[in-house]
Amino acid sequence: MSRTLVILKPDAIQRNMAGRIISRIEDKGLKISAMKMVYLDKRTAERLYEVHKGKPFYQSLVDYITSGPIIAMVVEGRDVINVIRKLMGKTNGAEAEPGTIRGDFSTGIEKNLIHASDSDESLRRELPIFFSEEDIIKYNKADESWL
Ligand code: CMP
């Protein structure tokens, strides 16, 4: 079992899609082990997206991610970083395959509903921005032996 950080971005909340996106994560057989709704302040948003500093879309990205509440989650499962990225689809919703979250629900390249860590290195940097180890709930799910 491995972990990843998932963020439902402000458009997911404003467009009433949080439940549908969380259902896709559950339907895949992944386990949610922490979840909270927060407003990101500017400084935290800049920390989250520091790898994009200097890119033309950086300021707009920070404005967008701080524009409304988000839901941050820790998700666990086998090879979960890759699995979630496949569930999400390509960054640009207009190019993402139908059947993926972005492919089904988004046409935006910026407002693309969901973020997830793209590597172990990103996870090590991003997860502590939202959760401490004590925040991550350790529990067994009844379906675990079937997955
Ligand atoms: P995310 O997976 O959160 O990683 C960085 C985010 O930057 C990305 O999703 C998009 O929201 C945004 N992004 C990436 N590329 C572009 C772009 N070319 N123009 C605008 N926003 C972008």
Residues whose N, C-alpha, C, O or C-beta is under 5 A from the ligand:
A	BS01	CMP	F57 L61 I109 E110 K111 N112 I114 H115 A116
